[in-house]
Amino acid sequence: MWFSVTVIITLIYGTIFENLFGSPKEKMLNQEIDNLKLQYKLAGKELDGAQEIMKSLEMSDEVRYRSILEMESIPGSFRNPGYGGVDRFRDLDDYINSNLMRSTRTRIAEMKNMVNVQDESFRAIEEKRAEWERMYEYLPMISPVDVTIRLGDGVKFREVHPVTGNPRWHFGQDFTAPYGTEVYVTGSGTVIEAGWNSSGFGNHVRVDHGYGYQTIYGHLSSIKVVKGMNVKRGDLIGLTGSSGTSSGPHLHYQIDQYGQHKNPLYYFNDDLTEEEYFDMIQLLTSSTKFR
């Protein structure tokens, strides 16, 4: 009887103690839960910081890179897609802190998507940058002769041609260069014509730069390239003269894009000094040759 009474009293006191203070195992489990909650909160703060960094990268992507490289913006729905109709984390429903776990898992999934999208975007930007860099090498972007040489007629309608006397459009820019002035190709490309032109250019060179651009160098006294030759911006291609339909020594320089005549003055900077111009030519020709 005493033994039974002792057991009953022990059970009663044990139950009261456990209800008041909890069992050692329960305390350990509660401690683990508190630790997990803390870890989730810390993870949330790290996600906040990572999300700010990603937003900064997205801003640079859209404003600094894509706008300059003339690339389309990435839609917000693609950067941050929704998951309507799909319960991706229903396996967490049976946990006590399922809402906290769901929220964190959702943010991690969103962050993974943001990183993947940004990675693909930067790859596309790098490809576009490389293409722009190559295109810039080929575009006609310098003066064909020393920038200190006086300019002649530009793109305009001549009511009286200086040789024929007839009204006629002038589709290029003339440079009143003395006989034998060095003429440089204004962008990398391939020589598609080099020789006599019966339409008035006389000895001339025509270079195809790709991207729809071609340049013409007319009235030359000497030609330093041949048809099919690859040239690099700054290479010497001829000397000025007065061949063809010409009233005196000068260079006729013409830029066409997809058959449309462009004003050459828009394609080079003429505020260089003579020394700066020839330093630029020397720098261009000393670099790796165009392949």
C-alpha positions in Angstrom: 0.0 0.0 0.0 2.8 2.4 0.9 4.6 1.5 -2.3 1.5 2.2 -4.3 0.9 5.5 -2.5 4.5 6.5 -3.1 4.3 5.7 -6.8 1.0 7.7 -7.1 2.5 10.7 -5.2 5.6 10.5 -7.4 3.5 10.5 -10.6 1.4 13.4 -9.3 4.5 15.5 -8.4 6.2 14.5 -11.7 3.2 15.6 -13.7 2.9 18.9 -11.8 6.6 19.5 -12.3 6.5 18.7 -16.0 3.5 21.0 -16.5 5.2 23.8 -14.6 8.7 23.5 -15.9 8.6 21.0 -18.8 10.5 17.8 -19.4 14.3 17.9 -20.2 13.6 16.5 -23.7 10.9 19.2 -24.3 13.3 21.9 -23.2 15.9 20.6 -25.7 13.3 20.6 -28.5 12.1 24.1 -27.6 15.7 25.3 -27.6 16.3 23.7 -31.0 13.1 25.4 -32.3 14.3 28.8 -31.0 17.6 28.3 -32.6 16.0 27.4 -35.9 13.8 30.5 -35.7 16.9 32.6 -35.1 18.6 31.0 -38.1 15.6 31.7 -40.3 15.6 35.4 -39.1 19.3 35.7 -39.9 18.7 34.1 -43.3 15.9 36.6 -43.9 18.3 39.5 -43.2 20.9 38.1 -45.5 18.2 37.7 -48.2 17.3 41.3 -47.6 20.9 42.4 -48.3 21.2 40.1 -51.3 18.0 41.4 -52.7 19.2 45.0 -52.5 22.4 44.0 -54.3 20.3 42.3 -57.0 18.1 45.3 -57.4 21.2 47.5 -57.9 22.5 45.1 -60.5 19.2 45.2 -62.3 19.2 49.0 -62.3 22.7 49.0 -63.8 21.7 46.4 -66.3 18.6 48.4 -67.5 19.9 51.9 -67.3 23.7 51.7 -67.8 24.2 48.7 -70.1 21.0 47.8 -72.0 20.1 51.4 -72.9 23.6 52.3 -74.1 23.8 49.0 -76.2 20.3 49.5 -77.5 19.0 46.3 -76.0 15.5 45.7 -75.0 14.6 45.8 -71.3 13.8 42.5 -69.4 10.2 42.5 -68.4 9.5 42.6 -64.7 7.3 39.5 -65.0 10.3 37.6 -66.3 12.6 38.8 -63.5 10.0 38.1 -60.8 7.6 35.5 -62.1 4.5 34.5 -60.0 3.6 31.0 -59.1 -0.2 31.2 -59.0 -2.1 28.0 -58.8 1.0 26.0 -57.7 1.6 25.1 -54.1 5.3 24.5 -54.3 5.9 24.1 -50.5 2.9 22.2 -49.3 5.3 19.7 -47.8 5.9 22.3 -45.0 2.2 22.5 -44.0 2.5 20.0 -41.0 5.3 22.0 -39.3 4.6 24.3 -36.3 6.3 27.3 -38.0 5.3 26.4 -41.5 4.5 30.1 -42.4 8.1 31.2 -41.5 9.5 28.2 -43.4 7.3 28.9 -46.4 8.2 32.5 -46.5 11.9 31.8 -46.4 11.8 29.1 -49.0 9.7 31.3 -51.3 12.3 34.1 -51.0 15.1 31.8 -51.7 13.4 30.5 -54.8 12.8 34.1 -56.0 16.5 34.9 -55.3 17.6 31.9 -57.4 15.4 33.1 -60.3 16.8 36.7 -60.0 20.4 35.4 -60.1 19.7 33.1 -63.1 18.0 35.9 -65.0 20.8 38.4 -64.2 23.5 35.9 -65.2 21.8 35.3 -68.5 21.4 39.1 -69.0 25.1 39.8 -68.3 26.0 37.0 -70.8 23.9 38.7 -73.5 25.3 42.1 -72.6 28.9 40.8 -72.9 28.1 39.3 -76.4 26.5 42.6 -77.4 29.5 44.6 -76.1 31.9 42.4 -78.1 29.8 42.9 -81.2 29.8 46.7 -80.7 33.5 46.7 -80.1 34.0 44.9 -83.4 31.6 47.1 -85.2 33.3 50.2 -83.9 36.6 49.0 -85.4 34.9 48.8 -88.8 32.9 52.0 -88.8 34.5 54.9 -90.7 35.3 57.1 -87.7 38.4 59.2 -88.5 39.3 61.8 -91.1 40.9 60.3 -94.3 43.6 63.0 -94.4 45.3 65.4 -91.9 42.5 67.2 -90.1 44.2 70.6 -90.6 43.7 70.4 -94.4 41.0 72.8 -95.5 37.6 71.4 -96.3 36.0 71.9 -99.8 32.5 71.2 -100.9 30.4 68.9 -98.7 27.2 67.1 -99.4 25.0 69.5 -101.3 23.4 70.3 -104.7 25.8 72.1 -107.0 24.0 74.4 -109.4 27.2 74.6 -111.4 29.7 71.7 -111.4 33.3 73.2 -111.4 34.3 71.0 -114.4 31.1 70.1 -116.4 29.2 73.3 -115.6 26.0 71.3 -115.2 23.8 71.2 -112.0 24.6 68.0 -110.1 24.5 66.6 -106.6 27.8 66.3 -104.7 27.4 63.3 -102.3 30.7 63.4 -100.4 33.1 65.7 -98.7 36.1 67.3 -100.6 39.4 68.0 -98.9 41.6 70.5 -100.7 44.7 68.4 -100.1 47.9 69.2 -102.0 49.0 66.7 -104.7 50.5 63.5 -103.1 48.9 63.9 -99.6 48.6 60.6 -97.8 45.1 59.1 -97.6 44.2 56.7 -94.8 41.3 54.3 -94.6 38.8 55.5 -92.0 37.7 52.1 -90.7 38.7 48.4 -91.0 37.2 46.5 -93.9 37.8 44.9 -97.3 38.8 46.7 -100.5 36.1 46.0 -103.1 37.3 48.4 -105.8 40.8 49.8 -106.5 41.5 51.4 -109.8 40.0 53.6 -112.5 36.4 54.7 -112.2 34.8 56.1 -115.4 31.9 57.8 -113.5 34.2 60.7 -112.5 36.2 59.5 -109.5 39.2 58.6 -111.6 41.7 56.6 -109.6 39.7 55.5 -106.6 39.4 53.0 -103.8 36.1 51.7 -102.4 36.1 49.9 -99.0 33.3 47.7 -97.6 33.2 48.0 -93.8 30.3 45.7 -93.2 27.2 46.8 -91.3 26.0 48.5 -94.5 28.9 51.0 -94.7 31.1 51.7 -97.7 33.6 54.5 -98.2 34.9 55.9 -101.4 38.3 57.8 -101.9 38.3 59.5 -105.3 40.7 61.5 -107.6 43.8 59.7 -106.3 47.2 60.0 -108.0 48.4 56.7 -106.6 46.7 53.6 -105.1 48.5 51.6 -102.4 46.0 48.7 -102.1 44.5 46.1 -104.3 41.0 44.7 -104.7 40.2 42.0 -102.1 42.8 43.3 -99.6 41.9 43.5 -95.9 42.7 46.9 -94.4 42.7 48.2 -90.9 41.7 51.7 -89.8 44.6 54.1 -90.3 46.3 52.1 -93.1 47.7 54.1 -96.1 45.6 53.4 -99.2 46.6 56.1 -101.6 47.8 59.6 -102.4 45.7 62.5 -103.4 45.7 63.8 -107.0 43.4 65.2 -109.6 42.4 62.2 -111.7 38.9 61.8 -113.2 36.5 64.7 -113.3 38.4 67.2 -111.2 39.4 70.8 -111.4 42.5 70.4 -109.2 44.3 68.3 -106.5 41.9 67.2 -103.8 40.3 64.2 -102.2 36.7 63.2 -102.7 35.6 61.2 -99.6 32.2 59.6 -99.5 30.3 57.5 -96.9 27.3 55.4 -98.0 25.2 53.2 -95.7 22.9 50.8 -97.4 23.1 53.0 -100.5 22.2 56.2 -98.6 24.7 59.0 -98.7 25.9 60.2 -95.3 27.6 63.4 -94.3 31.2 62.5 -93.6 31.6 65.4 -91.2 29.4 63.6 -88.7 31.8 60.7 -88.5 35.0 62.2 -87.3 36.3 64.8 -84.9 38.2 67.7 -86.5 39.5 69.4 -83.3 42.7 67.4 -83.2 46.0 69.1 -84.0 48.2 67.9 -86.8 50.6 66.1 -84.3 47.7 64.5 -82.5 46.2 63.2 -85.8 49.4 61.6 -86.9 50.1 60.2 -83.5 46.7 58.6 -83.8 47.5 57.2 -87.2 50.8 55.8 -85.9 49.0 54.2 -82.9 46.4 52.6 -85.2 48.9 51.2 -87.6 51.2 49.9 -84.9 48.5 47.6 -83.3 47.6 44.1 -84.5 46.8 44.0 -88.2 43.2 43.3 -89.3 42.7 39.7 -90.2 
